[in-house]
């Protein structure tokens, strides 16, 4: 039941008692115990009032790797490596600029003012 609930939580990307109750047809107390187990395992974040709990795993593959490590008793590399990495928009813009400087094909040049050079996105993409 724990693994079914974990898959459900990761699939919906929200950790709540009511989701587990409705989808797995469990009572409130059983759903609460499972949510507590998921928190202890590190799959969902802590209780934050009436909000759904934050899900720490992004997809099914990460969950399966995490569950496999739980079954084997080894520490999971998934949660230890990815500790809420946030990329700022400035970093993304910088990466785009760096890519355009090193690879001129990465971003096509924009020619303004000439009607004959206008191509649609699809023409440019499938050229």
VENCORQUI-V670214 format. One line per field, one symbol per residue. ss: DSSP state (H for helix, E for strand, L for the rest). phi: phi as a letter, one per 20 degrees, with the letter a starting at -180 (. if undefined). burial: b if it has 24 or more other C-alpha atoms within 12 Angstrom, else e. Layout:
ss = ???
phi = ???
burial = ???
//
This chain:
ss = LHHHHHHHHHHHLLELHHHHHHHHLLLHHHHHHHHHHHHHHLLELLLLLLLLELELLLLHHHHHHHHHHHHHLLLLHHHHHLLLLLLLHHHHHHHHHHHHHHLLLLLLLLLLLLHHHLLLHHHHHLL
phi = .gfffffffffelbdbgfffgffdldfffffffffffffffnfceffcmeffffeedebffffffffffffenefeffffeddlfddfgffffffffffffecfegcffdddndffefcfgffffdf
burial = ebbebbbbbbeebbbbbbbbbeeeeeeeeebeebbbebbebbbbbeeeeeeebbbbbbeeebbeebbeeeeeeeebebbeeeeeeeeeeeeeeeeeeeeeeeeeeeeeeeeeeeeeeeeeeeeeeee
//
